[in-house]
């Protein structure tokens, strides 16, 4: 989707007029116009309305909704409505019902309740998407297709078991190869017939989501589950494309959601969109990292913020209101990291069921005289003033962090070394350090090109996929700086250990080998003791979680452990390789160490922080065609003074000239437009 063709940023959200009497609709249109909105996501959960019986379709209500949007100058983000199947389908075609992890066949209820490998579900979903696209292909409101909604979950039914065996045959070809890669001689698990293989759930190999007897089987089922849901998406996508080849297609993703490999999914999407629901206690840098991950799914192209709440959520234990200014601030945070939209769930608050207490533009009071509506309307006026200036702009970065869903699955399915080892947490440690230093970061896949970066980080790169070691060696040999950490280079893509000493294929690049891994109990720490000062790094720092006991074989030892029986063994090494260098951090350091280390790596590469960084203040930069837009977001409740150094320009929000030191009110935003 080329958002640069839009007259201005998309502003709107999920709209469910079918839940209301049509007499309410004109008032909705008045209030959406008053709020400055230009897009509505419709038909997300209307399957039962459109298809009340097996061979009956009724588009009359959706016709009125689409016409109403067009008549009021609103774009339609038209969903296919397949996120929850109708009750008649569950009764007449029970193969659509999922079987859960415990082996229980579900009844009708909830949403995302359809087996992705059900022939009935796939047939009816594809048919509905086809009919929708045929009917609305020339409708003036249609801007964007929204396939299903928030794909997720898993199923362990007989249909899935049969499909899993077919998936395995395509991957391995022979049972001999499968047995080898799954190491099935362990515990007498050798398979002699494909039909002997069953899904790994509580009835077979797994006793919890992350506890399994056979990592290879469970890892492959995670891949299969992600691929199966992606196949469902592609069926609907292809159905709408047959009628509307020029209308872009998306589905709303969910950030770091574990079960689906979003890098694979993004290849099948015209534009990435996602739903952002941080808690009030979620670290600000975690939300920023997730925005950057969503941008990274399509090689740095802008994405769409499809959902956020304007006020509060409904599923958390304590559903705190967004304080005044927070909705605006977090909306601009999405834009600062590459979003070309600001959209909400929901536009009118539901009257019943589980989302009746989820925030909305139009609250139960039913009028515009509310704090939430006033804030949304003010944001709408600001976005309208921008026009198309920000659309399509990119975030340049010389630093990348490698992220991989399969690596995460493998780490967290591993039996040991520590239940506290969480992949996303370790990625966040390094991202947060760069965030606090004021550096812009790309999150990229294990397959992405590295040549455009000066620094590449790969925390906990447990799994080394084919060809990856060679690519990393070329990157470093050509002058790049690479850093990885403890528990890296351990296994291949099927979770078989690389023999000969950790870190396996990365050993030559890193110039070290590891013989043991110590897991520290919660609250226990060791010390990182610098052998001598390295820039800002000097003295001792704390480390925790895991400690690799490593030996240098060519690498320089810059720091050693300060405690326990491995006191004096290396904990930070740097190996010069070709024109570049490869770093290894053998434990999980504290924030001060990471900021010191990454700050020195950036300085060595001439990478300067963005101007405007201060405690509690976030900075990013978007650029295009010689124009640059510096975002400065004050996440503090109190005023902050930010230094723009030598930069001067115009505040895009207020139109005022800015330079030098700028006082920014609590939860306020500055967007400095200037020449790059």
Buried (B, 14 or more C-beta within 10 A) or exposed (E): BEBEEBEBBBBBBBBBBBBBEEEEBEBBBEBBBBBBBBBBBBBBBBBBBBBEEEEEBEBEBBEBBBEBBBEBEBBBBBBBBBBBBBEBBBEEBBBBBBBBBEEEEBEBEEBBBBBBBBEBBBEBBBBBBBBBBBBBBEBBBBBBBBBBBBBBBBBBBEBBBEBBBEBBBEBBEEBEEBBBBBBBEEEEBBBEEBEEBBBBBBBBBBEEBBBBBBBBBBBBBBBBBBBBBBBBBBBBBBBBBEBBEEBBBBBBBBBBBBBBBBBBBBEBBBBBBBBBBBEBEEEBBBBBBBBBBBBBBBEBBBBBBBBBBBBBBBEEEEBEBBEEBBBBBBBBBBBBBBBBBBBBBBBBBBEEEEBEBBBBBBBEEEEBEBEBBEBBBEBBEBBBBBEBBBBBBBBBBBBBBBBBBBBBBBBBBBEEBBEBBBBBBBBBBBBBBBBBBBBBBBBBBBEBEBEEBBBBBBBBBBBBBEEBBEBBBBBBBEEBBBBBBBBBBBBBBBBBEBEEBBBBBBBBBBBBBBEEBBBBEEEEBBBBBBEEEBEEBEEEBBBBBBBBBBBBBEBBBBBBBBBBEBEEBBBBBBBEBBEBBBBBBBBBBBEBBBBBBBBBBBEEBEBEBBBBBBEBBBBBBBBBEEBBBBBBBBBBEEEBEBEBBEBEBBBBBEEEEBEEEBEBBBBBBBBBBBEE
